[in-house]
């Protein structure tokens, strides 16, 4: 049996058979991949056994997803990262197994939609390469949580992987507007977010601040260059939100490092609305002046880009 067939066995859940073939190869000759395969598969089998011992399928699924990080650490520690096809096959095995357990929970519960479980399901589909299915699920669940930043960010990331960059940018911008702290930024895979993380880090912001400044530097770097039209109701909601944050900003200095970027980002949204949608440049400039008071540095960076008219 060749190694491609062994990868297929792993993907199809026949992992003990794959282990036996690796052991047979090693009996015949020295083979670095077979050595790695034996170590890693034995480790994986022990972890899967522990996960299944939990009994509850939801908990089993969660344990398997969490264990994948430990498996990757084991792969790195044993210097087996070279064998990427084997690692990919194991990843497919783990997430397919988690998927089966999550689906069994969903199939046995027809009374209500468990949004958090559906998000986990979407993650599993993406990890096994079924990005379209992942997007379908996330599009469904965002109907229940329209302003959930975590769902929006993962949806954006999936669209980016699929090659729909404009739609991805639109959802990223939306995600980083509502509640950036909900977003696990280091779980996102797209190169544009990774680059923005680096840009923000290079400006010296702390880990908790990175999420808040990504949307601002996304505009400055002309990455978040796709905008959608806002309804009057949405604009009113943003204005109310801004007033609440301004009051909190003045009252509670402890949260300045979070509130300042959120306010600046909100003002940018209002600048965009009045400049590009309402074509009211004077009103847009008024919000630009507020940004200037908060941060002359950010204001000047904005003027160097598409906001030269500010």
C-alpha positions, 0 to 999 in steps of 0.5 A: 500500500502506498502512502496516498492510500494510507492518507485515505484510510486515515481520512475515512476513519480507518486509523488503526489500519493506517497505523498497521501499514506504517508499522509494516513499512518500518519493519521493512526499511527505515522510513521517517514518515512511518516513524512519525506516523506511528508516534502521532497516530498512537497519540491521536488514538489515545486522545480520541479514546479520552474524548469519547469516554465523555459520553455526551456527544456535544462534549466529545465534539468539543474535546476533539476540536480542542485536542487538535491544537494539542495534536499539532503541538505533538506533531511539532515537538516530534518534528513531523511537520514535514509530512503535511499530507499525513497531518492534513489527513489527521486533521480531516479525521479529527474534525470529521469525527467531531462533526458526526458528534455535533450532527447527532446532537442536532438531529436529536434536538428539533425543538430549537436552533442551538446557534453556538452548536451550529457555529461549531458545525460550520468550523468543522465543515471548513476545517475538512475543506467544505467551505461552501457548507460552512458559509451556508450555515453561518449565513443561516445563523447570522439571521439569528444574531445579526450583529454577532462579531464572531459569526461575521468575522468567521463568515468573512474569513470563509468568503475570503478562502472561497475567493470572494474578497469583496464580500469578505472585506464587507463582513470583516468591516462589519465584524470589527465594528460591533464588538471586536473583542468577540473576535478570535483574531489569531484563529482567522486565516486570511492574509489581509487580517494577518497583515493588519494584525502585524501593522497594528502590532508594529504601532505598539498596541497591546494584545487586547487593543489589537482587535480594536485598532484593526478596523481603523488601520484597515481603513487607513491601509485601504484594506476595508475599502468595501462599504455597504449602504446604511439605513436611517435606523442603523445610522440612528443606532450608531449615533445612540451608540456613540453618545453612550460611548462618549459618556462612558469615555468621560466617566470611566478612564479605565476603558479609554484604550478600548473606547477611543478606537471604538469611537474613532471607528464609529466616527469613520462609519458616520464620515462614510455615511454622510460623504459617500451615501448622503453626499453631505461633505460638510457633515462628514467633515464635522465628524472628521474634526471630532476624529482630529480632536481624539487623535491628530495622528489617526486623522492625518493618516486618514487624510493621506488616503481616500479621505484627503478632502477631510 
